[in-house]
Amino acid sequence: MNFHISKRADVKWQVSWGVRAAAIVIALLICAVMTTIITGDNPIEVYKAMIVGAFGSARKSWVTLQNVAVLLLISLALTPAFKMKFWNIGGEGQVLIGGLAAAACMITLEGKLPSAAIMILMVITSVAAGAFWGFVPAICKAKWNTNETLSTLMMNYIATQLVAYYVVVWEVPKGSGKIGIINQNSHAGWLPELFGSKYILSILIAVIATVAMYIYLKSSKQGYEISVVGESENTAKYVGIKVPKVIVRTMLISGAICGLAGLLLVGSINHTITTTISNGQGFTAVMVSWLAKFNPITMVFTSLLIVFMNRGASEISTAFGLNQSFADIMTGIILFFIIGCEFFINYKVTVAKKNKVKEEA
Amino acid sequence: MQQTAAVQFKNITKTFGSVTANRDVTMSVEKGEILSLLGENGSGKTTLMNMLSGIYYPDGGEIYINGEKANIASPKDAFTYGIGMVHQHFKLIDVLTAAENIVLGLKGKLNTKEAAEKIKEICDKYGFDVDPNQKIYNMSVSQKQTVEIVKVLYRGADILILDEPTAVLTPQETEKLFAVLRNMKNDGKSIVIITHKLHEVEAISDRVAILRKGEYVGSLITSESNAQEMTDMMVGHAVTLNIERPDVVNSKPRLKIENLSVVDAEGINKLTDINFTVNSGEILGIAGISGCGQKELLEAIAGLQPTQSGTVVFIEDNGDEENLIGKDPLEIAKLGVTLSFVPEDRLGMGLVGSMDLTDNMMLRSFRSGKSIFADRKSPKKLAEEVVDELEVVTPSVDTEVRKLSGGNVQKVLVGREISNKPKVLMTAYAVRGLDINSSYAIYDLINKQKKEGAAVIFVGEDLDVLLALSDRILVLCEGKVSGIVDGRTAEKNQVGLLMTKVGGEQ
């Protein structure tokens, strides 16, 4: 047996989505087999539990959507940088520093300014802080062509340690090593609950950001510049695009949106800050963005998938007494198939037997 | 059936999606012959040879090697059949030596000494000149090519495929290559050369096989044929080999280059004290072997190459002068200087391969208007006009440019660059890799710009074309002007001589 791999020229969307659907079905089947072999549980029941975990009640559904919103927002933030082939893996740090700025406003200004003024300052400072965290690696890359993968990663550690430092400075009560809920009584700087629900603000911002990012990348002049720089710096220079300017501008946007996500995490969702408040989503977002091939609309689905798997995983780990690791195995299998199937979308594999060349017109 | 043929293709078919690259090709390569494979761009020459060397696998048909049916599924398989290919773009590792590159990927223990001896043996046998211990990055293009050929021979190839081997060589180097090929032929090896240059076909090959639109048209014994017959078979209809050269009218200085010097990042002088003037309504040809500074010269004028000293002065119709040095392409455009540039690296600099025709048309114009959104309507219209007028073969204007063939890519690029009626048009190797029809289409476009009063700088590699098209020819050698000759009266050997004489000295 001989496999021959050939590139598909024009891939019809029916083919690509057919392959993707098949990949998910196969992944679920393999997960089912793995479940039975490893745990002895009924895989159908396990799957049901996952759905219940993510959407089992109104509250669970809202939390799922809110988590999707935050992950989506961070993914959207990274996307313009990635399109420019600037590997911003500093989402984590940009989110954290944005959150820290928001928390600083809430803690230090409580009682000194009206809540509305605090909120305005929170928005400004967290967006600015995130943007600054994106600016530093960008200016280094633009001026001295430093490796952005390393510099953005290093900025993450700085942000984490800064948060760790201020958590001790602001800890309540002293010695606890935690900040706890900020302004629990005054609610100063707590971002407003829209339509009487604390979940809607994040979701609404994510929706707006998705549409805005989609239009920005697809139709704006700046979005076009990002694509040109990403595809070929030489071409960009040839038409007079100032590459350093585009790098810095794009990373300011990238960082600013991450800062916004940090603001939501602190000001609207958790009302506290810890070093793990972004929970690795700065990195997960890299995967979300890539899986969606940098298309903001597709990112809605990829972030939903990741969040669904996560929420479902927690549910089955409690419902079936399995630990979180088992759910991670399943997530791994499913992602493997989803990423792997891209190969079969782009390439066609045909089998030809040796010494028997196909007769074909 | 020719059982004795080194290679026999039988009904070979290969498709890429909806494009048929080869249809039902039946032809052979005899033992001990040099076969030229001739065909226009996109006629399927390289595809056919890639199937022989195991890079592609045929969708239909059979390949026989020495009379036996072969299943070539990988380049490794190809080597076991004694087939080796030297690609247009060399596949060498810069930081390794020649010997290391040659033995790379072979089984067994690495013994550079033994390898060096065997390499020397091969070199002596065929007349190559390779230092096994020289690093690739220190080598000239022709030396790299030699390493590629030795690499293939080292693996015991009896059937060699060379994809446009002379595209990067000087006439002298080409002669040397041909001498080596003749030695190999006398040793009984079969050689297939893919090329566009008819005089080389006539000089080197025993037989010419011609492909047209993926199909095998037939073959000719070289000694019994001529360039006209080959061209006719290749294009399917007669093409006049005369390039038009309209008279220069209303000419006045447009671009004045004075004392221009460029030093590259490594501190090497790329251009030294260049002086010349380009006039409106004329074509100034630039001749020189590769690396003589043509690229730096054009890029310096276009605002892409930092310069050491000197000026590039653009002279308006009303006599106003503007120094372009120190300005980037955008600033030059903002001055109202319509300067168009068709660079050598089409997909790496002139166009964005992964973008469609419309988006590529936008590259120059996307800033227009005050809106933060880019206008895609007029670029789309321009794309449609270019496709229409220049007969670009493309499924639609929404097709990625990199999916088009070389000639069509060039038409898209040239079409965009001339769309804003340039006062200065610079082209670097405008017809490199293009078939005859596309080349003539490009010459016509350039002539049209000349007639409309543009000052054209045409960097070319084919001296015949330069002599037929240019009004004046500036010859560069190692970054210095070695002479400026009149295109109408200059002799080919005169220009050839200047190309190798630094600063025109003896």
Interface residues (C-beta under 8 A of the other chain):
Chain A: N2 H4 S6 K7 R8 A9 D10 S219 S220 K221 Q222 G223 Y224 E225 S227 V228 E231 S232 N234 T235 K237 Y238 V239 G240 I241 K242 A352 K354 N355 V357 K358 E359 E360 A361
Chain B: T13 F16 G17 S18 V19 Y56 Y57 P58 D59 G60 G61 E62 K69 N71 A73 A302 G303 L304 D328 P329 L330 E331 I332 A333 F341 P343 D345 L347 G348 M349 G350 L351 V352 G353 S354 M355 D359 M362 L363 R364 F366 R367 I372 F373 A374 R376 K403
